[in-house]
Amino acid sequence: MNEHGEFTRLYPIQKTLRFELKPQGRTREYLNSSNFFEEDRIRAEKYKILKKVADDYHKRYIDECLSKLSLDWILLKEVLERYRDKKVGKKELEM
């Protein structure tokens, strides 16, 4: 081992890789003439609207499903207390 060997490989090395796509040849001209960037901007705006609508639908669906749910809270409390006290294992709790 060389004289600096005790100073090597002490810490992990972190590297950040950065990639960039640069249009080559007539690609930039094609993208500009085909309204690619404008369509992408419009798609991004519509995504925000659609995401909000989908999230609201999902929340309503979950609320509807949970409103139909009926739990025996007393039994659930007893089982949870027995499990916390280690009186039963996970296998015994499965139904």
JOWO-V828254 format. One record per backbone hydrogen bond with DSSP energy under -1.0 kcal/mol. NH is the residue of the N-H (numbers start at 0). CO is the residue of the C=O. If there is no record, write none. Layout:
# JOWO-V828254
NH/CO + NH/CO
This chain:
# JOWO-V828254
4/1 + 6/3 + 7/4 + 26/23 + 29/25 + 30/26 + 31/27 + 32/28 + 33/29 + 35/30 + 38/34 + 39/35 + 40/36 + 41/37 + 42/38 + 43/39 + 44/40 + 45/41 + 46/42 + 47/43 + 48/44 + 49/45 + 50/46 + 51/47 + 52/48 + 53/49 + 54/50 + 55/51 + 56/52 + 57/53 + 58/54 + 59/55 + 60/56 + 61/57 + 62/58 + 63/59 + 64/60 + 65/61 + 66/62 + 72/70 + 75/71 + 76/72 + 77/73 + 78/74 + 79/75 + 80/76 + 81/77 + 82/78 + 83/79 + 84/80 + 85/82 + 86/81
